[in-house]
Amino acid sequence: MARIQEQVEAIRDRSFAGVSFFFYESLWWSDSETLEQRQDSVRALFPNAAVRPQP
């Protein structure tokens, strides 16, 4: 999760429009953290819901 946090911070430092995870399910697999710990970490990285324009 530390590497993901570093990468998200780098993207934000460069003012890119967003973040893409190529294999979303891999975010939840870890030998060193519980599922709940990883979910909490992702929530901390993205505390606000994305605003999507209505069609």
N, CA, C and O atoms as a Maestro MAE file, in Angstrom:
{
 s_m_m2io_version
 :::
 2.0.0
}

f_m_ct {
 s_m_title
 :::
 protein
 m_atom[220] {
  # First column is atom index #
  i_m_mmod_type
  r_m_x_coord
  r_m_y_coord
  r_m_z_coord
  i_m_residue_number
  s_m_chain_name
  s_m_pdb_residue_name
  s_m_pdb_atom_name
  i_m_atomic_number
  :::
  1 25 0.815 -1.185 0.000 1 A "MET " " N  " 7
  2 3 0.000 0.000 0.000 1 A "MET " " CA " 6
  3 2 0.869 1.263 0.000 1 A "MET " " C  " 6
  4 15 0.473 2.291 -0.550 1 A "MET " " O  " 8
  5 25 2.033 1.184 0.608 2 A "ALA " " N  " 7
  6 3 2.920 2.350 0.629 2 A "ALA " " CA " 6
  7 2 3.294 2.785 -0.786 2 A "ALA " " C  " 6
  8 15 3.357 3.979 -1.078 2 A "ALA " " O  " 8
  9 25 3.540 1.821 -1.652 3 A "ARG " " N  " 7
  10 3 3.893 2.165 -3.043 3 A "ARG " " CA " 6
  11 2 2.709 2.827 -3.756 3 A "ARG " " C  " 6
  12 15 2.896 3.791 -4.498 3 A "ARG " " O  " 8
  13 25 1.519 2.327 -3.539 4 A "ILE " " N  " 7
  14 3 0.325 2.928 -4.145 4 A "ILE " " CA " 6
  15 2 0.160 4.357 -3.639 4 A "ILE " " C  " 6
  16 15 -0.142 5.261 -4.419 4 A "ILE " " O  " 8
  17 25 0.355 4.564 -2.341 5 A "GLN " " N  " 7
  18 3 0.254 5.910 -1.780 5 A "GLN " " CA " 6
  19 2 1.279 6.849 -2.420 5 A "GLN " " C  " 6
  20 15 0.948 7.987 -2.753 5 A "GLN " " O  " 8
  21 25 2.508 6.387 -2.592 6 A "GLU " " N  " 7
  22 3 3.540 7.193 -3.230 6 A "GLU " " CA " 6
  23 2 3.155 7.558 -4.664 6 A "GLU " " C  " 6
  24 15 3.355 8.692 -5.099 6 A "GLU " " O  " 8
  25 25 2.607 6.596 -5.384 7 A "GLN " " N  " 7
  26 3 2.231 6.829 -6.774 7 A "GLN " " CA " 6
  27 2 1.070 7.820 -6.877 7 A "GLN " " C  " 6
  28 15 1.067 8.688 -7.750 7 A "GLN " " O  " 8
  29 25 0.094 7.689 -5.994 8 A "VAL " " N  " 7
  30 3 -1.032 8.630 -5.999 8 A "VAL " " CA " 6
  31 2 -0.536 10.039 -5.668 8 A "VAL " " C  " 6
  32 15 -0.967 11.006 -6.296 8 A "VAL " " O  " 8
  33 25 0.353 10.163 -4.702 9 A "GLU " " N  " 7
  34 3 0.910 11.466 -4.351 9 A "GLU " " CA " 6
  35 2 1.671 12.067 -5.534 9 A "GLU " " C  " 6
  36 15 1.569 13.268 -5.784 9 A "GLU " " O  " 8
  37 25 2.425 11.255 -6.259 10 A "ALA " " N  " 7
  38 3 3.167 11.744 -7.420 10 A "ALA " " CA " 6
  39 2 2.212 12.258 -8.496 10 A "ALA " " C  " 6
  40 15 2.484 13.279 -9.127 10 A "ALA " " O  " 8
  41 25 1.118 11.574 -8.704 11 A "ILE " " N  " 7
  42 3 0.129 12.006 -9.689 11 A "ILE " " CA " 6
  43 2 -0.504 13.323 -9.267 11 A "ILE " " C  " 6
  44 15 -0.688 14.224 -10.085 11 A "ILE " " O  " 8
  45 25 -0.832 13.428 -7.993 12 A "ARG " " N  " 7
  46 3 -1.421 14.675 -7.493 12 A "ARG " " CA " 6
  47 2 -0.423 15.824 -7.554 12 A "ARG " " C  " 6
  48 15 -0.806 16.953 -7.861 12 A "ARG " " O  " 8
  49 25 0.844 15.561 -7.268 13 A "ASP " " N  " 7
  50 3 1.879 16.604 -7.347 13 A "ASP " " CA " 6
  51 2 2.002 17.165 -8.760 13 A "ASP " " C  " 6
  52 15 2.365 18.327 -8.943 13 A "ASP " " O  " 8
  53 25 1.705 16.349 -9.739 14 A "ARG " " N  " 7
  54 3 1.807 16.762 -11.141 14 A "ARG " " CA " 6
  55 2 0.477 17.276 -11.692 14 A "ARG " " C  " 6
  56 15 0.380 17.609 -12.873 14 A "ARG " " O  " 8
  57 25 -0.543 17.340 -10.841 15 A "SER " " N  " 7
  58 3 -1.873 17.862 -11.208 15 A "SER " " CA " 6
  59 2 -2.517 17.092 -12.354 15 A "SER " " C  " 6
  60 15 -3.223 17.675 -13.176 15 A "SER " " O  " 8
  61 25 -2.276 15.780 -12.412 16 A "PHE " " N  " 7
  62 3 -2.956 14.970 -13.414 16 A "PHE " " CA " 6
  63 2 -4.440 14.871 -13.053 16 A "PHE " " C  " 6
  64 15 -4.824 15.115 -11.910 16 A "PHE " " O  " 8
  65 25 -5.253 14.518 -14.016 17 A "ALA " " N  " 7
  66 3 -6.698 14.514 -13.826 17 A "ALA " " CA " 6
  67 2 -7.203 13.372 -12.951 17 A "ALA " " C  " 6
  68 15 -8.279 13.486 -12.364 17 A "ALA " " O  " 8
  69 25 -6.462 12.285 -12.847 18 A "GLY " " N  " 7
  70 3 -6.968 11.174 -12.060 18 A "GLY " " CA " 6
  71 2 -5.991 10.031 -11.978 18 A "GLY " " C  " 6
  72 15 -4.850 10.124 -12.430 18 A "GLY " " O  " 8
  73 25 -6.465 8.944 -11.388 19 A "VAL " " N  " 7
  74 3 -5.657 7.753 -11.154 19 A "VAL " " CA " 6
  75 2 -6.391 6.559 -11.743 19 A "VAL " " C  " 6
  76 15 -7.615 6.469 -11.657 19 A "VAL " " O  " 8
  77 25 -5.643 5.653 -12.335 20 A "SER " " N  " 7
  78 3 -6.228 4.435 -12.880 20 A "SER " " CA " 6
  79 2 -5.507 3.234 -12.297 20 A "SER " " C  " 6
  80 15 -4.277 3.190 -12.271 20 A "SER " " O  " 8
  81 25 -6.274 2.262 -11.829 21 A "PHE " " N  " 7
  82 3 -5.714 1.013 -11.333 21 A "PHE " " CA " 6
  83 2 -6.001 -0.055 -12.383 21 A "PHE " " C  " 6
  84 15 -7.160 -0.328 -12.695 21 A "PHE " " O  " 8
  85 25 -4.951 -0.654 -12.925 22 A "PHE " " N  " 7
  86 3 -5.132 -1.579 -14.024 22 A "PHE " " CA " 6
  87 2 -5.731 -2.906 -13.591 22 A "PHE " " C  " 6
  88 15 -6.419 -3.559 -14.376 22 A "PHE " " O  " 8
  89 25 -5.484 -3.310 -12.372 23 A "PHE " " N  " 7
  90 3 -6.087 -4.549 -11.887 23 A "PHE " " CA " 6
  91 2 -6.630 -4.262 -10.500 23 A "PHE " " C  " 6
  92 15 -5.966 -4.518 -9.495 23 A "PHE " " O  " 8
  93 25 -7.828 -3.736 -10.455 24 A "TYR " " N  " 7
  94 3 -8.455 -3.251 -9.229 24 A "TYR " " CA " 6
  95 2 -8.456 -4.290 -8.117 24 A "TYR " " C  " 6
  96 15 -8.226 -3.949 -6.957 24 A "TYR " " O  " 8
  97 25 -8.708 -5.543 -8.448 25 A "GLU " " N  " 7
  98 3 -8.785 -6.584 -7.417 25 A "GLU " " CA " 6
  99 2 -7.467 -6.767 -6.674 25 A "GLU " " C  " 6
  100 15 -7.468 -7.186 -5.517 25 A "GLU " " O  " 8
  101 25 -6.348 -6.460 -7.316 26 A "SER " " N  " 7
  102 3 -5.057 -6.623 -6.651 26 A "SER " " CA " 6
  103 2 -4.869 -5.629 -5.510 26 A "SER " " C  " 6
  104 15 -3.986 -5.814 -4.673 26 A "SER " " O  " 8
  105 25 -5.676 -4.588 -5.464 27 A "LEU " " N  " 7
  106 3 -5.596 -3.647 -4.346 27 A "LEU " " CA " 6
  107 2 -5.922 -4.321 -3.018 27 A "LEU " " C  " 6
  108 15 -5.479 -3.862 -1.965 27 A "LEU " " O  " 8
  109 25 -6.676 -5.382 -3.059 28 A "TRP " " N  " 7
  110 3 -7.167 -6.000 -1.819 28 A "TRP " " CA " 6
  111 2 -6.344 -7.200 -1.374 28 A "TRP " " C  " 6
  112 15 -6.589 -7.735 -0.293 28 A "TRP " " O  " 8
  113 25 -5.369 -7.643 -2.178 29 A "TRP " " N  " 7
  114 3 -4.553 -8.803 -1.813 29 A "TRP " " CA " 6
  115 2 -3.265 -8.355 -1.146 29 A "TRP " " C  " 6
  116 15 -2.524 -7.544 -1.701 29 A "TRP " " O  " 8
  117 25 -3.000 -8.874 0.031 30 A "SER " " N  " 7
  118 3 -1.760 -8.529 0.720 30 A "SER " " CA " 6
  119 2 -1.415 -9.603 1.731 30 A "SER " " C  " 6
  120 15 -2.291 -10.171 2.384 30 A "SER " " O  " 8
  121 25 -0.116 -9.872 1.851 31 A "ASP " " N  " 7
  122 3 0.352 -10.806 2.879 31 A "ASP " " CA " 6
  123 2 0.613 -10.093 4.203 31 A "ASP " " C  " 6
  124 15 0.696 -10.736 5.250 31 A "ASP " " O  " 8
  125 25 0.742 -8.764 4.159 32 A "SER " " N  " 7
  126 3 1.138 -8.035 5.361 32 A "SER " " CA " 6
  127 2 0.043 -7.167 5.968 32 A "SER " " C  " 6
  128 15 0.211 -6.644 7.070 32 A "SER " " O  " 8
  129 25 -1.078 -7.006 5.262 33 A "GLU " " N  " 7
  130 3 -2.170 -6.173 5.758 33 A "GLU " " CA " 6
  131 2 -3.492 -6.913 5.621 33 A "GLU " " C  " 6
  132 15 -3.660 -7.750 4.733 33 A "GLU " " O  " 8
  133 25 -4.418 -6.599 6.500 34 A "THR " " N  " 7
  134 3 -5.752 -7.187 6.390 34 A "THR " " CA " 6
  135 2 -6.536 -6.438 5.314 34 A "THR " " C  " 6
  136 15 -6.156 -5.343 4.900 34 A "THR " " O  " 8
  137 25 -7.609 -7.032 4.880 35 A "LEU " " N  " 7
  138 3 -8.493 -6.384 3.910 35 A "LEU " " CA " 6
  139 2 -8.980 -5.047 4.461 35 A "LEU " " C  " 6
  140 15 -9.014 -4.051 3.738 35 A "LEU " " O  " 8
  141 25 -9.353 -5.022 5.722 36 A "GLU " " N  " 7
  142 3 -9.867 -3.795 6.332 36 A "GLU " " CA " 6
  143 2 -8.802 -2.693 6.355 36 A "GLU " " C  " 6
  144 15 -9.115 -1.525 6.123 36 A "GLU " " O  " 8
  145 25 -7.560 -3.056 6.630 37 A "GLN " " N  " 7
  146 3 -6.481 -2.069 6.633 37 A "GLN " " CA " 6
  147 2 -6.279 -1.476 5.241 37 A "GLN " " C  " 6
  148 15 -6.083 -0.270 5.094 37 A "GLN " " O  " 8
  149 25 -6.328 -2.324 4.236 38 A "ARG " " N  " 7
  150 3 -6.141 -1.839 2.863 38 A "ARG " " CA " 6
  151 2 -7.324 -0.973 2.442 38 A "ARG " " C  " 6
  152 15 -7.135 0.058 1.796 38 A "ARG " " O  " 8
  153 25 -8.530 -1.377 2.798 39 A "GLN " " N  " 7
  154 3 -9.701 -0.561 2.467 39 A "GLN " " CA " 6
  155 2 -9.620 0.806 3.141 39 A "GLN " " C  " 6
  156 15 -9.941 1.824 2.528 39 A "GLN " " O  " 8
  157 25 -9.191 0.826 4.398 40 A "ASP " " N  " 7
  158 3 -9.033 2.101 5.107 40 A "ASP " " CA " 6
  159 2 -7.989 2.976 4.425 40 A "ASP " " C  " 6
  160 15 -8.167 4.190 4.325 40 A "ASP " " O  " 8
  161 25 -6.913 2.375 3.960 41 A "SER " " N  " 7
  162 3 -5.867 3.134 3.272 41 A "SER " " CA " 6
  163 2 -6.383 3.743 1.974 41 A "SER " " C  " 6
  164 15 -6.071 4.892 1.659 41 A "SER " " O  " 8
  165 25 -7.165 2.985 1.226 42 A "VAL " " N  " 7
  166 3 -7.716 3.503 -0.029 42 A "VAL " " CA " 6
  167 2 -8.718 4.617 0.269 42 A "VAL " " C  " 6
  168 15 -8.735 5.637 -0.420 42 A "VAL " " O  " 8
  169 25 -9.543 4.429 1.280 43 A "ARG " " N  " 7
  170 3 -10.494 5.490 1.663 43 A "ARG " " CA " 6
  171 2 -9.755 6.772 2.055 43 A "ARG " " C  " 6
  172 15 -10.206 7.872 1.735 43 A "ARG " " O  " 8
  173 25 -8.635 6.633 2.736 44 A "ALA " " N  " 7
  174 3 -7.848 7.803 3.136 44 A "ALA " " CA " 6
  175 2 -7.266 8.518 1.919 44 A "ALA " " C  " 6
  176 15 -7.154 9.744 1.913 44 A "ALA " " O  " 8
  177 25 -6.893 7.753 0.884 45 A "LEU " " N  " 7
  178 3 -6.369 8.363 -0.337 45 A "LEU " " CA " 6
  179 2 -7.446 9.087 -1.128 45 A "LEU " " C  " 6
  180 15 -7.175 10.095 -1.782 45 A "LEU " " O  " 8
  181 25 -8.674 8.569 -1.066 46 A "PHE " " N  " 7
  182 3 -9.781 9.116 -1.860 46 A "PHE " " CA " 6
  183 2 -10.980 9.385 -0.956 46 A "PHE " " C  " 6
  184 15 -11.983 8.677 -1.037 46 A "PHE " " O  " 8
  185 25 -10.889 10.398 -0.095 47 A "PRO " " N  " 7
  186 3 -11.955 10.636 0.879 47 A "PRO " " CA " 6
  187 2 -13.231 11.247 0.277 47 A "PRO " " C  " 6
  188 15 -14.301 11.175 0.881 47 A "PRO " " O  " 8
  189 25 -13.114 11.838 -0.898 48 A "ASN " " N  " 7
  190 3 -14.269 12.509 -1.510 48 A "ASN " " CA " 6
  191 2 -14.762 11.744 -2.726 48 A "ASN " " C  " 6
  192 15 -13.974 11.256 -3.537 48 A "ASN " " O  " 8
  193 25 -16.065 11.650 -2.833 49 A "ALA " " N  " 7
  194 3 -16.657 10.988 -3.991 49 A "ALA " " CA " 6
  195 2 -16.423 11.831 -5.237 49 A "ALA " " C  " 6
  196 15 -16.394 13.060 -5.167 49 A "ALA " " O  " 8
  197 25 -16.259 11.177 -6.359 50 A "ALA " " N  " 7
  198 3 -16.091 11.893 -7.626 50 A "ALA " " CA " 6
  199 2 -17.418 12.512 -8.043 50 A "ALA " " C  " 6
  200 15 -18.472 11.891 -7.906 50 A "ALA " " O  " 8
  201 25 -17.360 13.728 -8.547 51 A "VAL " " N  " 7
  202 3 -18.548 14.406 -9.050 51 A "VAL " " CA " 6
  203 2 -18.634 14.101 -10.536 51 A "VAL " " C  " 6
  204 15 -17.727 14.424 -11.303 51 A "VAL " " O  " 8
  205 25 -19.715 13.487 -10.926 52 A "ARG " " N  " 7
  206 3 -19.901 13.131 -12.333 52 A "ARG " " CA " 6
  207 2 -21.030 13.978 -12.924 52 A "ARG " " C  " 6
  208 15 -22.091 14.115 -12.316 52 A "ARG " " O  " 8
  209 25 -20.803 14.534 -14.087 53 A "PRO " " N  " 7
  210 3 -21.852 15.352 -14.716 53 A "PRO " " CA " 6
  211 2 -23.047 14.500 -15.122 53 A "PRO " " C  " 6
  212 15 -22.888 13.356 -15.548 53 A "PRO " " O  " 8
  213 25 -24.202 15.047 -14.992 54 A "GLN " " N  " 7
  214 3 -25.410 14.357 -15.407 54 A "GLN " " CA " 6
  215 2 -25.577 14.460 -16.923 54 A "GLN " " C  " 6
  216 15 -25.337 15.517 -17.506 54 A "GLN " " O  " 8
  217 25 -25.985 13.368 -17.554 55 A "PRO " " N  " 7
  218 3 -26.156 13.416 -19.027 55 A "PRO " " CA " 6
  219 2 -27.323 14.282 -19.446 55 A "PRO " " C  " 6
  220 15 -27.592 14.420 -20.639 55 A "PRO " " O  " 8
  :::
 }
 m_bond[219] {
  # First column is bond index #
  i_m_from
  i_m_to
  i_m_order
  :::
  1 1 2 1
  2 2 3 1
  3 3 4 2
  4 3 5 1
  5 5 6 1
  6 6 7 1
  7 7 8 2
  8 7 9 1
  9 9 10 1
  10 10 11 1
  11 11 12 2
  12 11 13 1
  13 13 14 1
  14 14 15 1
  15 15 16 2
  16 15 17 1
  17 17 18 1
  18 18 19 1
  19 19 20 2
  20 19 21 1
  21 21 22 1
  22 22 23 1
  23 23 24 2
  24 23 25 1
  25 25 26 1
  26 26 27 1
  27 27 28 2
  28 27 29 1
  29 29 30 1
  30 30 31 1
  31 31 32 2
  32 31 33 1
  33 33 34 1
  34 34 35 1
  35 35 36 2
  36 35 37 1
  37 37 38 1
  38 38 39 1
  39 39 40 2
  40 39 41 1
  41 41 42 1
  42 42 43 1
  43 43 44 2
  44 43 45 1
  45 45 46 1
  46 46 47 1
  47 47 48 2
  48 47 49 1
  49 49 50 1
  50 50 51 1
  51 51 52 2
  52 51 53 1
  53 53 54 1
  54 54 55 1
  55 55 56 2
  56 55 57 1
  57 57 58 1
  58 58 59 1
  59 59 60 2
  60 59 61 1
  61 61 62 1
  62 62 63 1
  63 63 64 2
  64 63 65 1
  65 65 66 1
  66 66 67 1
  67 67 68 2
  68 67 69 1
  69 69 70 1
  70 70 71 1
  71 71 72 2
  72 71 73 1
  73 73 74 1
  74 74 75 1
  75 75 76 2
  76 75 77 1
  77 77 78 1
  78 78 79 1
  79 79 80 2
  80 79 81 1
  81 81 82 1
  82 82 83 1
  83 83 84 2
  84 83 85 1
  85 85 86 1
  86 86 87 1
  87 87 88 2
  88 87 89 1
  89 89 90 1
  90 90 91 1
  91 91 92 2
  92 91 93 1
  93 93 94 1
  94 94 95 1
  95 95 96 2
  96 95 97 1
  97 97 98 1
  98 98 99 1
  99 99 100 2
  100 99 101 1
  101 101 102 1
  102 102 103 1
  103 103 104 2
  104 103 105 1
  105 105 106 1
  106 106 107 1
  107 107 108 2
  108 107 109 1
  109 109 110 1
  110 110 111 1
  111 111 112 2
  112 111 113 1
  113 113 114 1
  114 114 115 1
  115 115 116 2
  116 115 117 1
  117 117 118 1
  118 118 119 1
  119 119 120 2
  120 119 121 1
  121 121 122 1
  122 122 123 1
  123 123 124 2
  124 123 125 1
  125 125 126 1
  126 126 127 1
  127 127 128 2
  128 127 129 1
  129 129 130 1
  130 130 131 1
  131 131 132 2
  132 131 133 1
  133 133 134 1
  134 134 135 1
  135 135 136 2
  136 135 137 1
  137 137 138 1
  138 138 139 1
  139 139 140 2
  140 139 141 1
  141 141 142 1
  142 142 143 1
  143 143 144 2
  144 143 145 1
  145 145 146 1
  146 146 147 1
  147 147 148 2
  148 147 149 1
  149 149 150 1
  150 150 151 1
  151 151 152 2
  152 151 153 1
  153 153 154 1
  154 154 155 1
  155 155 156 2
  156 155 157 1
  157 157 158 1
  158 158 159 1
  159 159 160 2
  160 159 161 1
  161 161 162 1
  162 162 163 1
  163 163 164 2
  164 163 165 1
  165 165 166 1
  166 166 167 1
  167 167 168 2
  168 167 169 1
  169 169 170 1
  170 170 171 1
  171 171 172 2
  172 171 173 1
  173 173 174 1
  174 174 175 1
  175 175 176 2
  176 175 177 1
  177 177 178 1
  178 178 179 1
  179 179 180 2
  180 179 181 1
  181 181 182 1
  182 182 183 1
  183 183 184 2
  184 183 185 1
  185 185 186 1
  186 186 187 1
  187 187 188 2
  188 187 189 1
  189 189 190 1
  190 190 191 1
  191 191 192 2
  192 191 193 1
  193 193 194 1
  194 194 195 1
  195 195 196 2
  196 195 197 1
  197 197 198 1
  198 198 199 1
  199 199 200 2
  200 199 201 1
  201 201 202 1
  202 202 203 1
  203 203 204 2
  204 203 205 1
  205 205 206 1
  206 206 207 1
  207 207 208 2
  208 207 209 1
  209 209 210 1
  210 210 211 1
  211 211 212 2
  212 211 213 1
  213 213 214 1
  214 214 215 1
  215 215 216 2
  216 215 217 1
  217 217 218 1
  218 218 219 1
  219 219 220 2
  :::
 }
}
